[in-house]
């Protein structure tokens, strides 16, 4: 989750696509350059340990856009394929 937030913060769409599960990954990803991601708060984690193949992360990501602060709260689902964790989808977004 933290590496994906960093990719959003640095505008690395290729990393985001690479770490997105192929069943739910979009064909392309256009990031909004005017939105600056500034902080990630992890609110909770379910599973996702070294012996798990699935995990859920609840977080709030904070951003600035055109001088205005905002945040996005989300609960995301991940699966591990081999040694790599892949983002599947958002269970909730607020």
Biopython code that builds the backbone (N, CA, C, O; Angstrom):
import numpy as np
from Bio.PDB.StructureBuilder import StructureBuilder

atoms = [
    (1, "UNK", "N", (0.817, -1.182, 0.000)),
    (1, "UNK", "CA", (0.000, 0.000, 0.000)),
    (1, "UNK", "C", (0.865, 1.252, 0.000)),
    (1, "UNK", "O", (0.604, 2.204, -0.736)),
    (2, "UNK", "N", (1.887, 1.237, 0.828)),
    (2, "UNK", "CA", (2.749, 2.420, 0.902)),
    (2, "UNK", "C", (3.476, 2.671, -0.418)),
    (2, "UNK", "O", (3.649, 3.820, -0.826)),
    (3, "UNK", "N", (3.895, 1.613, -1.073)),
    (3, "UNK", "CA", (4.594, 1.801, -2.351)),
    (3, "UNK", "C", (3.637, 2.346, -3.409)),
    (3, "UNK", "O", (4.049, 3.148, -4.247)),
    (4, "UNK", "N", (2.378, 1.933, -3.389)),
    (4, "UNK", "CA", (1.403, 2.463, -4.344)),
    (4, "UNK", "C", (1.101, 3.934, -4.048)),
    (4, "UNK", "O", (0.938, 4.728, -4.974)),
    (5, "UNK", "N", (1.025, 4.307, -2.760)),
    (5, "UNK", "CA", (0.830, 5.713, -2.426)),
    (5, "UNK", "C", (2.009, 6.537, -2.948)),
    (5, "UNK", "O", (1.819, 7.613, -3.516)),
    (6, "UNK", "N", (3.212, 6.030, -2.755)),
    (6, "UNK", "CA", (4.399, 6.735, -3.248)),
    (6, "UNK", "C", (4.331, 6.900, -4.762)),
    (6, "UNK", "O", (4.709, 7.946, -5.291)),
    (7, "UNK", "N", (3.853, 5.873, -5.460)),
    (7, "UNK", "CA", (3.712, 5.970, -6.916)),
    (7, "UNK", "C", (2.698, 7.052, -7.292)),
    (7, "UNK", "O", (2.924, 7.803, -8.242)),
    (8, "UNK", "N", (1.586, 7.141, -6.561)),
    (8, "UNK", "CA", (0.646, 8.237, -6.808)),
    (8, "UNK", "C", (1.317, 9.577, -6.548)),
    (8, "UNK", "O", (1.158, 10.510, -7.335)),
    (9, "UNK", "N", (2.066, 9.684, -5.454)),
    (9, "UNK", "CA", (2.710, 10.945, -5.068)),
    (9, "UNK", "C", (3.760, 11.382, -6.078)),
    (9, "UNK", "O", (3.960, 12.581, -6.278)),
    (10, "UNK", "N", (4.433, 10.434, -6.716)),
    (10, "UNK", "CA", (5.487, 10.768, -7.679)),
    (10, "UNK", "C", (5.011, 10.694, -9.130)),
    (10, "UNK", "O", (5.782, 10.971, -10.048)),
    (11, "UNK", "N", (3.746, 10.322, -9.342)),
    (11, "UNK", "CA", (3.202, 10.270, -10.694)),
    (11, "UNK", "C", (3.650, 9.071, -11.500)),
    (11, "UNK", "O", (3.699, 9.137, -12.728)),
    (12, "UNK", "N", (3.979, 7.975, -10.831)),
    (12, "UNK", "CA", (4.493, 6.777, -11.506)),
    (12, "UNK", "C", (3.348, 5.828, -11.888)),
    (12, "UNK", "O", (3.116, 4.822, -11.219)),
    (13, "UNK", "N", (2.642, 6.162, -12.965)),
    (13, "UNK", "CA", (1.503, 5.359, -13.417)),
    (13, "UNK", "C", (1.927, 3.952, -13.820)),
    (13, "UNK", "O", (1.154, 3.010, -13.642)),
    (14, "UNK", "N", (3.117, 3.786, -14.350)),
    (14, "UNK", "CA", (3.561, 2.449, -14.775)),
    (14, "UNK", "C", (3.684, 1.508, -13.574)),
    (14, "UNK", "O", (3.339, 0.331, -13.679)),
    (15, "UNK", "N", (4.169, 2.006, -12.442)),
    (15, "UNK", "CA", (4.249, 1.169, -11.237)),
    (15, "UNK", "C", (2.854, 0.801, -10.741)),
    (15, "UNK", "O", (2.609, -0.338, -10.343)),
    (16, "UNK", "N", (1.942, 1.774, -10.767)),
    (16, "UNK", "CA", (0.576, 1.493, -10.333)),
    (16, "UNK", "C", (-0.047, 0.393, -11.182)),
    (16, "UNK", "O", (-0.681, -0.518, -10.648)),
    (17, "UNK", "N", (0.124, 0.468, -12.484)),
    (17, "UNK", "CA", (-0.425, -0.567, -13.368)),
    (17, "UNK", "C", (0.252, -1.910, -13.129)),
    (17, "UNK", "O", (-0.405, -2.951, -13.170)),
    (18, "UNK", "N", (1.547, -1.898, -12.881)),
    (18, "UNK", "CA", (2.295, -3.140, -12.645)),
    (18, "UNK", "C", (1.855, -3.837, -11.360)),
    (18, "UNK", "O", (1.926, -5.062, -11.261)),
    (19, "UNK", "N", (1.402, -3.063, -10.380)),
    (19, "UNK", "CA", (1.001, -3.638, -9.085)),
    (19, "UNK", "C", (-0.517, -3.752, -8.961)),
    (19, "UNK", "O", (-1.042, -3.873, -7.854)),
    (20, "UNK", "N", (-1.218, -3.713, -10.082)),
    (20, "UNK", "CA", (-2.667, -3.841, -10.131)),
    (20, "UNK", "C", (-2.994, -5.226, -10.668)),
    (20, "UNK", "O", (-2.398, -5.647, -11.659)),
    (21, "UNK", "N", (-3.909, -5.939, -10.054)),
    (21, "UNK", "CA", (-4.272, -7.286, -10.494)),
    (21, "UNK", "C", (-4.773, -7.243, -11.940)),
    (21, "UNK", "O", (-5.576, -6.376, -12.287)),
    (22, "UNK", "N", (-4.308, -8.171, -12.790)),
    (22, "UNK", "CA", (-4.690, -8.117, -14.204)),
    (22, "UNK", "C", (-6.195, -8.234, -14.460)),
    (22, "UNK", "O", (-6.674, -7.760, -15.490)),
    (23, "UNK", "N", (-6.945, -8.848, -13.556)),
    (23, "UNK", "CA", (-8.394, -8.978, -13.758)),
    (23, "UNK", "C", (-9.141, -7.664, -13.565)),
    (23, "UNK", "O", (-10.253, -7.510, -14.071)),
    (24, "UNK", "N", (-8.551, -6.713, -12.843)),
    (24, "UNK", "CA", (-9.231, -5.446, -12.568)),
    (24, "UNK", "C", (-8.435, -4.226, -13.049)),
    (24, "UNK", "O", (-8.901, -3.094, -12.912)),
    (25, "UNK", "N", (-7.266, -4.441, -13.598)),
    (25, "UNK", "CA", (-6.388, -3.340, -14.037)),
    (25, "UNK", "C", (-6.958, -2.650, -15.280)),
    (25, "UNK", "O", (-7.362, -3.316, -16.233)),
    (26, "UNK", "N", (-6.988, -1.319, -15.265)),
    (26, "UNK", "CA", (-7.421, -0.600, -16.474)),
    (26, "UNK", "C", (-6.353, -0.677, -17.562)),
    (26, "UNK", "O", (-5.190, -0.963, -17.278)),
    (27, "UNK", "N", (-6.740, -0.429, -18.772)),
    (27, "UNK", "CA", (-5.780, -0.441, -19.877)),
    (27, "UNK", "C", (-4.773, 0.686, -19.796)),
    (27, "UNK", "O", (-3.605, 0.508, -20.143)),
    (28, "UNK", "N", (-5.217, 1.846, -19.338)),
    (28, "UNK", "CA", (-4.343, 3.000, -19.165)),
    (28, "UNK", "C", (-4.718, 3.695, -17.864)),
    (28, "UNK", "O", (-5.776, 3.447, -17.286)),
    (29, "UNK", "N", (-3.834, 4.561, -17.425)),
    (29, "UNK", "CA", (-4.071, 5.297, -16.186)),
    (29, "UNK", "C", (-3.523, 6.704, -16.358)),
    (29, "UNK", "O", (-2.320, 6.891, -16.538)),
    (30, "UNK", "N", (-4.400, 7.685, -16.302)),
    (30, "UNK", "CA", (-4.002, 9.087, -16.397)),
    (30, "UNK", "C", (-4.105, 9.709, -15.011)),
    (30, "UNK", "O", (-5.195, 9.803, -14.448)),
    (31, "UNK", "N", (-2.978, 10.129, -14.466)),
    (31, "UNK", "CA", (-2.953, 10.749, -13.144)),
    (31, "UNK", "C", (-3.117, 12.261, -13.285)),
    (31, "UNK", "O", (-2.617, 12.860, -14.237)),
    (32, "UNK", "N", (-3.806, 12.859, -12.353)),
    (32, "UNK", "CA", (-4.048, 14.294, -12.336)),
    (32, "UNK", "C", (-2.821, 15.002, -11.756)),
    (32, "UNK", "O", (-2.569, 14.925, -10.554)),
    (33, "UNK", "N", (-2.073, 15.681, -12.598)),
    (33, "UNK", "CA", (-0.836, 16.344, -12.167)),
    (33, "UNK", "C", (-1.105, 17.486, -11.188)),
    (33, "UNK", "O", (-0.208, 17.877, -10.441)),
    (34, "UNK", "N", (-2.329, 18.028, -11.179)),
    (34, "UNK", "CA", (-2.630, 19.130, -10.261)),
    (34, "UNK", "C", (-2.942, 18.633, -8.848)),
    (34, "UNK", "O", (-3.044, 19.431, -7.917)),
    (35, "UNK", "N", (-3.092, 17.330, -8.691)),
    (35, "UNK", "CA", (-3.374, 16.754, -7.373)),
    (35, "UNK", "C", (-2.083, 16.233, -6.770)),
    (35, "UNK", "O", (-1.441, 15.339, -7.321)),
    (36, "UNK", "N", (-1.711, 16.799, -5.638)),
    (36, "UNK", "CA", (-0.457, 16.469, -4.963)),
    (36, "UNK", "C", (-0.770, 15.627, -3.730)),
    (36, "UNK", "O", (-1.369, 16.119, -2.774)),
    (37, "UNK", "N", (-0.366, 14.363, -3.752)),
    (37, "UNK", "CA", (-0.593, 13.468, -2.616)),
    (37, "UNK", "C", (0.487, 13.731, -1.579)),
    (37, "UNK", "O", (1.677, 13.676, -1.890)),
    (38, "UNK", "N", (0.076, 14.019, -0.339)),
    (38, "UNK", "CA", (1.035, 14.493, 0.655)),
    (38, "UNK", "C", (1.190, 13.616, 1.894)),
    (38, "UNK", "O", (2.212, 13.697, 2.575)),
    (39, "UNK", "N", (0.196, 12.777, 2.201)),
    (39, "UNK", "CA", (0.313, 11.966, 3.418)),
    (39, "UNK", "C", (-0.607, 10.750, 3.340)),
    (39, "UNK", "O", (-1.701, 10.804, 2.778)),
    (40, "UNK", "N", (-0.126, 9.654, 3.923)),
    (40, "UNK", "CA", (-0.903, 8.422, 3.978)),
    (40, "UNK", "C", (-1.041, 7.992, 5.434)),
    (40, "UNK", "O", (-0.046, 7.855, 6.146)),
    (41, "UNK", "N", (-2.274, 7.781, 5.868)),
    (41, "UNK", "CA", (-2.544, 7.264, 7.210)),
    (41, "UNK", "C", (-3.189, 5.886, 7.056)),
    (41, "UNK", "O", (-4.279, 5.768, 6.495)),
    (42, "UNK", "N", (-2.523, 4.857, 7.549)),
    (42, "UNK", "CA", (-3.084, 3.511, 7.543)),
    (42, "UNK", "C", (-3.992, 3.395, 8.768)),
    (42, "UNK", "O", (-3.541, 3.579, 9.899)),
    (43, "UNK", "N", (-5.263, 3.093, 8.541)),
    (43, "UNK", "CA", (-6.228, 2.989, 9.639)),
    (43, "UNK", "C", (-6.384, 1.559, 10.142)),
    (43, "UNK", "O", (-6.758, 1.344, 11.295)),
    (44, "UNK", "N", (-6.102, 0.592, 9.292)),
    (44, "UNK", "CA", (-6.245, -0.792, 9.723)),
    (44, "UNK", "C", (-5.812, -1.764, 8.646)),
    (44, "UNK", "O", (-5.838, -1.457, 7.454)),
    (45, "UNK", "N", (-5.411, -2.947, 9.093)),
    (45, "UNK", "CA", (-4.964, -4.010, 8.190)),
    (45, "UNK", "C", (-5.605, -5.311, 8.654)),
    (45, "UNK", "O", (-5.609, -5.622, 9.845)),
    (46, "UNK", "N", (-6.141, -6.062, 7.712)),
    (46, "UNK", "CA", (-6.675, -7.387, 7.990)),
    (46, "UNK", "C", (-5.917, -8.371, 7.116)),
    (46, "UNK", "O", (-5.887, -8.235, 5.893)),
    (47, "UNK", "N", (-5.313, -9.348, 7.741)),
    (47, "UNK", "CA", (-4.484, -10.339, 7.040)),
    (47, "UNK", "C", (-3.346, -9.631, 6.295)),
    (47, "UNK", "O", (-2.955, -8.531, 6.684)),
    (48, "UNK", "N", (-2.819, -10.232, 5.250)),
    (48, "UNK", "CA", (-1.702, -9.628, 4.516)),
    (48, "UNK", "C", (-0.348, -9.922, 5.110)),
    (48, "UNK", "O", (0.638, -9.276, 4.756)),
    (49, "UNK", "N", (-0.281, -10.892, 6.014)),
    (49, "UNK", "CA", (0.996, -11.259, 6.626)),
    (49, "UNK", "C", (1.809, -12.179, 5.733)),
    (49, "UNK", "O", (1.406, -12.466, 4.605)),
    (50, "UNK", "N", (2.944, -12.641, 6.223)),
    (50, "UNK", "CA", (3.853, -13.439, 5.396)),
    (50, "UNK", "C", (3.264, -14.763, 4.918)),
    (50, "UNK", "O", (3.739, -15.301, 3.918)),
    (51, "UNK", "N", (2.265, -15.306, 5.581)),
    (51, "UNK", "CA", (1.688, -16.593, 5.173)),
    (51, "UNK", "C", (0.329, -16.431, 4.501)),
    (51, "UNK", "O", (-0.292, -17.419, 4.110)),
    (52, "UNK", "N", (-0.135, -15.189, 4.364)),
    (52, "UNK", "CA", (-1.444, -14.935, 3.766)),
    (52, "UNK", "C", (-1.335, -14.732, 2.257)),
    (52, "UNK", "O", (-0.283, -14.356, 1.741)),
    (53, "UNK", "N", (-2.430, -14.984, 1.572)),
    (53, "UNK", "CA", (-2.501, -14.708, 0.135)),
    (53, "UNK", "C", (-3.475, -13.575, -0.171)),
    (53, "UNK", "O", (-3.594, -13.140, -1.316)),
    (54, "UNK", "N", (-4.173, -13.100, 0.865)),
    (54, "UNK", "CA", (-5.088, -11.973, 0.704)),
    (54, "UNK", "C", (-4.910, -11.008, 1.871)),
    (54, "UNK", "O", (-4.483, -11.396, 2.959)),
    (55, "UNK", "N", (-5.241, -9.759, 1.625)),
    (55, "UNK", "CA", (-5.176, -8.762, 2.677)),
    (55, "UNK", "C", (-6.057, -7.582, 2.356)),
    (55, "UNK", "O", (-6.380, -7.322, 1.197)),
    (56, "UNK", "N", (-6.443, -6.868, 3.398)),
    (56, "UNK", "CA", (-7.285, -5.680, 3.251)),
    (56, "UNK", "C", (-6.617, -4.556, 4.033)),
    (56, "UNK", "O", (-6.177, -4.749, 5.166)),
    (57, "UNK", "N", (-6.546, -3.377, 3.413)),
    (57, "UNK", "CA", (-5.943, -2.206, 4.050)),
    (57, "UNK", "C", (-6.945, -1.068, 4.018)),
    (57, "UNK", "O", (-7.477, -0.726, 2.962)),
    (58, "UNK", "N", (-7.201, -0.479, 5.189)),
    (58, "UNK", "CA", (-8.030, 0.726, 5.288)),
    (58, "UNK", "C", (-7.090, 1.908, 5.504)),
    (58, "UNK", "O", (-6.197, 1.857, 6.349)),
    (59, "UNK", "N", (-7.301, 2.962, 4.738)),
    (59, "UNK", "CA", (-6.380, 4.098, 4.813)),
    (59, "UNK", "C", (-7.098, 5.390, 4.466)),
    (59, "UNK", "O", (-8.199, 5.396, 3.915)),
    (60, "UNK", "N", (-6.433, 6.478, 4.809)),
    (60, "UNK", "CA", (-6.829, 7.802, 4.352)),
    (60, "UNK", "C", (-5.612, 8.429, 3.687)),
    (60, "UNK", "O", (-4.542, 8.531, 4.286)),
    (61, "UNK", "N", (-5.794, 8.845, 2.443)),
    (61, "UNK", "CA", (-4.728, 9.514, 1.692)),
    (61, "UNK", "C", (-5.090, 10.997, 1.601)),
    (61, "UNK", "O", (-6.208, 11.356, 1.230)),
    (62, "UNK", "N", (-4.132, 11.841, 1.943)),
    (62, "UNK", "CA", (-4.357, 13.289, 1.968)),
    (62, "UNK", "C", (-3.682, 13.929, 0.760)),
    (62, "UNK", "O", (-2.595, 13.527, 0.346)),
    (63, "UNK", "N", (-4.360, 14.940, 0.205)),
    (63, "UNK", "CA", (-3.831, 15.596, -0.986)),
    (63, "UNK", "C", (-4.092, 17.095, -0.943)),
    (63, "UNK", "O", (-4.853, 17.598, -0.116)),
    (64, "UNK", "N", (-3.434, 17.788, -1.863)),
    (64, "UNK", "CA", (-3.685, 19.207, -2.117)),
    (64, "UNK", "C", (-3.943, 19.355, -3.614)),
    (64, "UNK", "O", (-3.274, 18.748, -4.451)),
    (65, "UNK", "N", (-4.932, 20.177, -3.914)),
    (65, "UNK", "CA", (-5.224, 20.475, -5.320)),
    (65, "UNK", "C", (-5.607, 21.938, -5.417)),
    (65, "UNK", "O", (-6.584, 22.389, -4.819)),
    (66, "UNK", "N", (-4.811, 22.667, -6.185)),
    (66, "UNK", "CA", (-5.077, 24.087, -6.425)),
    (66, "UNK", "C", (-5.298, 24.852, -5.128)),
    (66, "UNK", "O", (-6.216, 25.665, -5.024)),
    (67, "UNK", "N", (-4.440, 24.582, -4.131)),
    (67, "UNK", "CA", (-4.477, 25.290, -2.866)),
    (67, "UNK", "C", (-5.499, 24.772, -1.863)),
    (67, "UNK", "O", (-5.593, 25.293, -0.751)),
    (68, "UNK", "N", (-6.254, 23.766, -2.239)),
    (68, "UNK", "CA", (-7.263, 23.210, -1.347)),
    (68, "UNK", "C", (-6.822, 21.840, -0.860)),
    (68, "UNK", "O", (-6.320, 21.024, -1.633)),
    (69, "UNK", "N", (-7.016, 21.597, 0.436)),
    (69, "UNK", "CA", (-6.679, 20.294, 1.004)),
    (69, "UNK", "C", (-7.886, 19.364, 0.920)),
    (69, "UNK", "O", (-9.037, 19.794, 0.987)),
    (70, "UNK", "N", (-7.581, 18.077, 0.770)),
    (70, "UNK", "CA", (-8.645, 17.080, 0.743)),
    (70, "UNK", "C", (-8.102, 15.735, 1.173)),
    (70, "UNK", "O", (-6.911, 15.586, 1.445)),
    (71, "UNK", "N", (-8.986, 14.762, 1.230)),
    (71, "UNK", "CA", (-8.557, 13.416, 1.583)),
    (71, "UNK", "C", (-9.484, 12.399, 0.930)),
    (71, "UNK", "O", (-10.623, 12.697, 0.570)),
    (72, "UNK", "N", (-8.961, 11.207, 0.793)),
    (72, "UNK", "CA", (-9.744, 10.085, 0.280)),
    (72, "UNK", "C", (-9.565, 8.925, 1.242)),
    (72, "UNK", "O", (-8.445, 8.470, 1.476)),
    (73, "UNK", "N", (-10.661, 8.452, 1.794)),
    (73, "UNK", "CA", (-10.632, 7.281, 2.670)),
    (73, "UNK", "C", (-11.055, 6.075, 1.835)),
    (73, "UNK", "O", (-12.005, 6.145, 1.056)),
    (74, "UNK", "N", (-10.340, 4.978, 2.010)),
    (74, "UNK", "CA", (-10.619, 3.796, 1.198)),
    (74, "UNK", "C", (-10.265, 2.538, 1.974)),
    (74, "UNK", "O", (-9.381, 2.547, 2.830)),
    (75, "UNK", "N", (-10.958, 1.472, 1.666)),
    (75, "UNK", "CA", (-10.597, 0.136, 2.124)),
    (75, "UNK", "C", (-10.325, -0.667, 0.865)),
    (75, "UNK", "O", (-11.221, -0.872, 0.046)),
    (76, "UNK", "N", (-9.088, -1.122, 0.712)),
    (76, "UNK", "CA", (-8.647, -1.791, -0.511)),
    (76, "UNK", "C", (-8.327, -3.252, -0.269)),
    (76, "UNK", "O", (-7.870, -3.644, 0.804)),
    (77, "UNK", "N", (-8.579, -4.044, -1.296)),
    (77, "UNK", "CA", (-8.306, -5.478, -1.234)),
    (77, "UNK", "C", (-7.081, -5.790, -2.089)),
    (77, "UNK", "O", (-6.942, -5.295, -3.207)),
    (78, "UNK", "N", (-6.195, -6.625, -1.536)),
    (78, "UNK", "CA", (-4.976, -7.047, -2.215)),
    (78, "UNK", "C", (-4.893, -8.572, -2.211)),
    (78, "UNK", "O", (-5.419, -9.226, -1.310)),
    (79, "UNK", "N", (-4.233, -9.130, -3.218)),
    (79, "UNK", "CA", (-3.923, -10.562, -3.236)),
    (79, "UNK", "C", (-2.445, -10.721, -3.552)),
    (79, "UNK", "O", (-1.847, -9.889, -4.233)),
    (80, "UNK", "N", (-1.873, -11.794, -3.049)),
    (80, "UNK", "CA", (-0.472, -12.074, -3.352)),
    (80, "UNK", "C", (-0.414, -13.169, -4.400)),
    (80, "UNK", "O", (-1.019, -14.232, -4.258)),
    (81, "UNK", "N", (0.320, -12.881, -5.442)),
    (81, "UNK", "CA", (0.588, -13.866, -6.490)),
    (81, "UNK", "C", (2.095, -14.040, -6.508)),
    (81, "UNK", "O", (2.838, -13.106, -6.808)),
    (82, "UNK", "N", (2.537, -15.249, -6.183)),
    (82, "UNK", "CA", (3.974, -15.466, -6.027)),
    (82, "UNK", "C", (4.464, -14.654, -4.850)),
    (82, "UNK", "O", (3.992, -14.829, -3.727)),
    (83, "UNK", "N", (5.405, -13.772, -5.103)),
    (83, "UNK", "CA", (5.953, -12.935, -4.026)),
    (83, "UNK", "C", (5.471, -11.490, -4.099)),
    (83, "UNK", "O", (5.945, -10.640, -3.345)),
    (84, "UNK", "N", (4.530, -11.206, -5.003)),
    (84, "UNK", "CA", (4.109, -9.823, -5.213)),
    (84, "UNK", "C", (2.658, -9.609, -4.779)),
    (84, "UNK", "O", (1.764, -10.378, -5.134)),
    (85, "UNK", "N", (2.452, -8.546, -4.003)),
    (85, "UNK", "CA", (1.106, -8.139, -3.628)),
    (85, "UNK", "C", (0.542, -7.264, -4.737)),
    (85, "UNK", "O", (1.209, -6.349, -5.220)),
    (86, "UNK", "N", (-0.708, -7.556, -5.141)),
    (86, "UNK", "CA", (-1.367, -6.803, -6.202)),
    (86, "UNK", "C", (-2.676, -6.209, -5.692)),
    (86, "UNK", "O", (-3.444, -6.865, -4.989)),
    (87, "UNK", "N", (-2.907, -4.962, -6.061)),
    (87, "UNK", "CA", (-4.160, -4.292, -5.732)),
    (87, "UNK", "C", (-5.269, -4.915, -6.577)),
    (87, "UNK", "O", (-5.120, -5.069, -7.789)),
    (88, "UNK", "N", (-6.387, -5.274, -5.929)),
    (88, "UNK", "CA", (-7.523, -5.857, -6.648)),
    (88, "UNK", "C", (-8.599, -4.799, -6.878)),
    (88, "UNK", "O", (-8.944, -4.483, -8.017)),
    (89, "UNK", "N", (-9.126, -4.256, -5.772)),
    (89, "UNK", "CA", (-10.185, -3.266, -5.905)),
    (89, "UNK", "C", (-10.413, -2.565, -4.572)),
    (89, "UNK", "O", (-9.850, -2.931, -3.540)),
    (90, "UNK", "N", (-11.256, -1.547, -4.637)),
    (90, "UNK", "CA", (-11.641, -0.815, -3.432)),
    (90, "UNK", "C", (-12.965, -1.372, -2.940)),
    (90, "UNK", "O", (-13.943, -1.421, -3.686)),
    (91, "UNK", "N", (-12.991, -1.791, -1.688)),
    (91, "UNK", "CA", (-14.233, -2.281, -1.086)),
    (91, "UNK", "C", (-15.126, -1.115, -0.714)),
    (91, "UNK", "O", (-16.346, -1.188, -0.856)),
    (92, "UNK", "N", (-14.509, -0.025, -0.231)),
    (92, "UNK", "CA", (-15.245, 1.199, 0.083)),
    (92, "UNK", "C", (-14.380, 2.398, -0.267)),
    (92, "UNK", "O", (-13.156, 2.344, -0.147)),
    (93, "UNK", "N", (-15.011, 3.470, -0.695)),
    (93, "UNK", "CA", (-14.321, 4.731, -0.989)),
    (93, "UNK", "C", (-15.187, 5.848, -0.424)),
    (93, "UNK", "O", (-16.399, 5.886, -0.636)),
    (94, "UNK", "N", (-14.540, 6.753, 0.296)),
    (94, "UNK", "CA", (-15.285, 7.918, 0.836)),
    (94, "UNK", "C", (-14.494, 9.182, 0.609)),
    (94, "UNK", "O", (-14.940, 10.266, 0.985)),
]
sb = StructureBuilder()
sb.init_structure("model")
sb.init_model(0)
sb.init_chain("A")
sb.init_seg("    ")
for serial, (resi, resn, name, xyz) in enumerate(atoms, 1):
    if name == "N":
        sb.init_residue(resn, " ", resi, " ")
    sb.init_atom(name, np.array(xyz, "f"), 0.0, 1.0, " ", f" {name:<3s}", serial, name[0])
structure = sb.get_structure()
